[in-house]
């Protein structure tokens, strides 16, 4: 089961900058519709709370208007608190809009918090110091398992730290996520042993935690259940 992600701490200068990754994992097209809906909800809610929020990357799904994953940047006062409220699995209860008569009505997506790579600071990672390796994604999922080498291993040569990203079907997105994880580990002074534990946790990311959703939405209108 995927563990609840700990949202990174605020930056040293006091500004709170968080990346939120919304992903369908290996879920079907209905989950990809939920990703698009949830990303839109999070952007609206962040802006309503006076935060700066933008969609900085997205991988489009097969169905029109759907997203395999979305990467949001949220910044401003209490950005970390906003992120913490939304990290975890999110449930969408709705009859399939794509497969009439399909029995399944519960669809799950995941939201994870990441520290964005440092910018304009001495802690910023130089891309020249990072080696990227493509890997074949692994894990459960049958026909949904990624058969291509989209998973990425990023090695920061000066420190020896290694971060992996395999949950997305886009190599470009996995590369970006791996780089963000490297930046977060360097900023936190993570040791090699701690990094190994983090890599192990991310190998289980393909399985969303379905038992304890942090939020539940219902219907084609994607309205939150109260």
N, C-alpha and C positions, 0 to 999 in steps of 0.2 A: 504494500500500500504506500502511496506517496505521502510523505510526512508534510506537515504544515511548515511552510517556509518561514524563516525568521526574516523580517524586513530589515534591511541594512540600516545602520545608524545614520544620523544626519552628518553632513560634511563637516570638516573641521572648522570652516569659516562660519558655521551656524546656519547656512542655507540648507534646506532640505530638498534633495533631488533624488527621486526614486524612479526606476523603470518598473512597469508592471507588464508581465508577459501573460497574455490570455491565449490558451492553447486548447485545441480539441484532442491533443494526444493522438491516439490511433482510432478515435471515434469516427462514426459514419458521417454522412453529409449533414444530417440533422444537427450534430454537434458543431459543425462548422457554421451553420446558421446561427446557433446560439453564441458562438464566439463573436460574430459580427454584431449581434444585438447587444451583447454584454459590453463590448468595447465602446459602442455608442453611448450606453448608459453610464459607464465610468467617466467618459469624457464630459458628458453633461453634468454629472454630479460633482466632479472635481471643479469645474468652472463655476458652478452654483455656490461652491464653498470658498470662492475667491482664489483658487489655485490656478496655476498655469498648466494646461494639459494639452498634449498633442499626440497624434498617431505618427510615430517615427518610422515604423516598418510594418509590413503586412504581407502575408502569403495568401493569395486568393484560392478559394476552394472551387470544386467543380460546379456547384450550383450558383446561379446568379445571386450576387449580393452576399455570398458566404465567404468566410475566412478560415483557413486552416489555423492561422495564428495571427496575433496582433501584438505589437510592442508599443506601449504607451509611455511617454515621459511626463511625470507629474512633479511639479516643483512649487515651492512657496511655503508659507508658514503652515505647520501641521500636515505637510505632505506625507510624512511617515505614518502619522496616525490614520490618515485616509487610506493609505496602502494596507496597513495592518488589518483594517476592518474588512478588506476585500480579499485577502490572501487565503487560498484554500480551494476546495471544490465548490462549484456552483451548479445547481440543479435547474433544469428547465422541464416543466411538466406540460406536455402538449402532444396532441396527436400529430403524427408525421405529416408535414405539409408536402412531402415529396412522394410518399408511398401510402396512398389511401387504403384503409383497411388494415394497415400494419398494427400489430398488437402492442408494440412497445410505445410507451408514452413518456418515459423518463430518460432524459439526456443529460450528460455531465461534461463539464469543461473545467479547466483548472486555471487559477490565477496565482502567479508567483511574483515575489518581489526581488528585484536585483539592484545592486549598486551600479550606476552608470560608470563607464570608464572615466578616469580623471581627465579633466580638461584644463589647460592653461595653468598647471601646477607642476611642481617638481616630481610628483608621484605618477604623472601620466606615463603610460606604457608606450615605448617606442615600438612600432610595428616591426622594425628591423631586428628587434630582440626576440621576436616571437616566431616560432615554427609551427605551422599548421599542417596536420596530417588528416587525410580523409579516412574514415572507417566505415565499415558496413554496420548499419544499425541492427541491434538485436533485441530480443525480448518477445513476449507473448503477443498474440493478436491475429494469428492466422493470415488471412488475405490482407489484413491491414498492416502487417509488419513491413517496414521499409526495406525493399530488396536492393536499393541502390546505396552507394557509398556517400550518404548525406551526413552521417555523423562526423564530428570534428573533434580532434584532440589538439589543444593549443599548449605549447611548451614555452615558458618564459626562461630563456637560456641563462640569464644572469643569476636568477634565484633558484632555478631548477623546478619551480612550481609548474604543475600541469592541471589544466581544466578541460573537461569534456562537455560536449553538448550533443545530444542524440535524439532529443524528443521531437524535433521538428523535421518535416520532410524536405525542407529547403536547406541546402548546404550553406547558403548565404546567411540565413537566419541563425543556424547553429554556430557559424563562425562568429557572428556578432555576440551571441550569448556566451560562448566560451571566452571571448575576450573580456566581456563584462565580469565574468566570474574570476578571471585572473586578476583584474584590476581590484576587485573587492578583496581577494585574498592578500594581495600585496599591501593594500591600505590597512588591513587588519593585522598585518604581521603574522599571517598564517604559516605554520610549520608544514613540512612535508607530510608528517603523519596526519595532521588535521586535513590537509588537502586530499589525502587518500580516502579519508572517511567521507569527505564531501563528494568525491567522484563516485563512491559506492552508492551514496544516496541518490545521485542523479541517474544511475543505471536503472533505478526502479521508477523513474518518472513516467514511463509509458502507462502505468496503471494508476488511474485517478482514484482518489478516495471517495467512494460513493456513500458511505454510511453517515457522514456528518457534514453536509453541505453548509457553508457559511451564509449562503443566500439561496433563495428559491424563487424562481419566476414561473409564471403560468400563462398559458394561452398564446395564440398567435400574436397578440399585442405585446407580449413579453413584459407583463406587469408583475411587480414583486408581490409575493404572497405575504400577507400580514398575519 
